[in-house]
Amino acid sequence: MNVAPTLGTDVSSLPPEGALASLGRPGAGSVAPTPDTDASWSSNCPLCAADGGTLVWRGARLRVIHADEQGFPAFYRVVWNAHVAEFTDLAEHERLRCLQAVALVEQTLREHVRPTKVNLASLGNMVPHLHWHVVARHTWDSHWPAPIWAAPQRPRALQQEAELAACLPALHAALHARLAQWAAEAPAHVHG
């Protein structure tokens, strides 16, 4: 399937990684890693060329971004900074740190937006750069209870989406603070 999505594209019309495929364009976010800072950097990878969304927090090994996906205001990605395709490409201590970050994002979403469920996914079929999707889901969302990449089940709940979107600045601040504290408390060789 050839898809040329843009930010704000309805993700239900895309394959699971389709929304990321166009995010390597200039101006999409600050660049990390770069060829100068990481030998694993790939110029063909949108998650090497740009953040992949609105940067919420960046550590030495991973970053958390907010994905601008229509219909899903609380959609985040935990992105490994170095270009690796598979979770098992990481050393054991790196896998632990990655999953700790995913769990911290999930926990913060649960506390701040009280979703019905948090969906976690690591696919990488369209963008083979290790990243985890962390998506707060509610019974009112247009795809509930189906996956966000399935066909919509009902029209979008625009009022509820707007109410949730209004909570995002506080959520981003909480995520940033928690992730920064988590990284600071880590042993020197395993900082986030």
N, C-alpha and C positions, 0 to 999 in steps of 0.2 A: 504494500500500500504506500504510494507516494503522497505524503502530506506535507504541506508547508505551513505549519501553525504559527501563530503569533501569540504574544502574551494576551490573555483574556479569551483565547479560543475555548469553546465549550469542549472540555476534555472527553465528554461522552462520544464525540465523533472521532476521537483519535485512538490509536493503539496506546497501551499503557505508557510508553515512553515518548509518544509523539509530540507532546507539548514541550519536551526538552530539546527536540531536534533543531529548533530554530533559535535557541537562546545563546548561541555563540557569537552573535552579531556584535559589532562595536557599540559601546554605550550601554550594554546590558548589565554592567556591574563591574566592580573592580576585578582585576585579573589576579588569580592565584591558583595554582602555581604558575611559574613562567619557565621558559627554557633556561633562564639564568639561575633559577633557584631550585629546579627539580628536573633531574635527568629523565623522569618518567613522563614529563609533560608531553601532550600530544596536540599538535595544531589542528588536527581533525576532530577533536573532542570538544563539544560545547561546554562541558563541565571543567575542562582545562582552560578554555579560552575566556570564560566568564563565570561569575558566581552561580548562575542558574536560577536566579530569582533575587528578591530583595534580601540582602545580607542582614541577618539578625545577630550573628556572632561568628567569629573566626578564631580558631586556635591553630596551633602549629600543625596538627594532623588532620583536622576536620573542620567543617563549617556547618552552620545551620542557616537555611534560607527559608523565606516565606515564598511560596509559589502562588502566583496570581492566576488562579484557576477559577473561571466563572462557575458559580454555584457552590463552591467549596471554599469559604473565606478562611477557614483554619486548616490550610494545607501547607505542610512543611516538608522539607527534605534535609536529612543529615547526609552531607556529602564528604567523602574522604578526599582530602586535598590532592594526594598523589594519584596518578593515573594507574589504577588497578581495576580489573574487571570483576574479579570474584572475591567474596568474603574470605575464602580460604587462601587468597594471595597475601593476606595480612598475617603477621606473626601473632602468636596466641595473645600476648599482652595488648596488641593493637585491636584484635577482635573484641577483647573485653572492653577496651575504651570506647570503641564504636557502639557496642550494644548499651553501654552505660549512657552514652549521649542520647541514643534512641529512647531509652527508658526515661531519661530526664525530660526530654521533650514531651513524651506521652504523659508523664505525671503532671507536668505544668499545664498542658492542655486540659487534662481532667479537672484540675483545680480551678482554672480560670474560665473555661467555657462550658464546663459540665456536659460533655457530649453523651449521647446514648451509648456510643462505642467509639473506640479509636482504632482505625485500620492501619496496619503496618504492612509494608511490601518492599521487597528488594527484587527488582526484575532485571533491568539492564539490557533488554533485548534490542531496543532501538539506540540506546546510549550506553555502551558497555564500559561505564565508569562507575565504580561502587558508590551507590547512594541508596538511602532508605527513605521511603515515603511514610510520613506520619500525618494522618488525616483524621481530624475530629469529625465524626458523623453524628447526625441527628435524625430522628424519625421524620422530620419535616423536609429533609433534603430531597431533591428531585429524583434521586436514584435509590433511596432507601427502600428496601434492605439490600438491594443489589450492589455490586462493586461500583465504584465511581466511574469505571471505564465501560460499564454496561449501558444499555439503552435507558433513558430516563423512564421512571415509573409514573411521573406526574409532572405538572408545571413547576417551575422554580418558585420557592417561597421567598419572594424578594424582600418582604418586610423582615422576616427572621434573618435572612442573609445580611441585611443592613445593620440590624441590631448586633449581630455577631461581629461584623466588620468594625463596628464602633468600639469593640473591646480590644481590638488588635494592638493599638499603641501600648496599652498596659500589659498585654500578653507578651509583646516583644521585649519590653523592658524587663519583665520577670524572667523570660527566657535568657536574656543577655546576662542578667545578674547571677542567675543560678549556674549557667554554663561557665561564667568567669570564675565563680567561687569553686566549682568542681575542678576546673583546670588548675587553679592555684593550689588546691589541696593534693594534687597528684604528685607522685614522685617525679623527680626531674626528668627521668628517661621516658615517661609516659604522658607528658602534658597533652591535653586535647589538641 
